[in-house]
């Protein structure tokens, strides 16, 4: 039976519980997508579908990947017609019978968009971010997952900070895999470093002192996006019609955000 991999994008939305295989959770993006696949006569059950990365409530994605076997070839626009406008498939490709989107991923890249002000110590933030590169025990930068304990040794291959404008940073981080909330707690620590007396020395302590209970806070998820997942020799056939539709959805979302920001700013400036 042919096996397919599909590339999926979704905008940050707190009305969904995240992206994960959760039984009886009808608000999960994975469940919503599987219902669309079922309506398109591609699968019978969620258990037939594997995916690349779990994302928390409110986190967006540009490059989530799912895979399944099907006797019918996926038609991207048809599947999207069964999905909410903020959750859209944008590409597909044939893969081998052994392909697993989670295990075969070579690199995952997340981007976090941080609003800053003049009080932020960006040099200290950069030093701490760079100190996380390489292989370390990141147990202090992850949420305890007693139901699914994992090896907490992870290798960060890249960290970078891009200044998008005078008060917005894009913090990018790459690794083959991440622990639960690892990215958000790293960002939470970097915010503390930039706004308090913490320094890169405290970052190094968190990497080496596993007796501490003072884990960094988890940064808000709504400005985190699963940017890219890299595979060996895997090229998606992008459906341009679906991309154009999703672009229009994003434009409308940006306008709504700007409108809400204008209202909040007006209320802030008008308070007695």
Secondary structure, DSSP 8 states (H G I E B T S, - for coil): --EEEEEEEE---TTS-EES--TT-TT-HHHHHHHHHHHTTS-S-GGG-EES--EETT-EEEEEEEEEE-SS---HHHHHTTS-TTEEEEEEEEE-TT--TTTT--EEEEEEEEE--TT--HHHHHHHHHHT-EEEE-GGGS---GGG----EEEEEEEEEEEEETTEEEEEEEES---TTHHHHHHHHHHHHHHSS--HHHHHHHHH-TT---------GGGEEEEEEE-TT---EE-HHHHHHHHHHHHHHHHHHHHHHHHHHHHHHH--
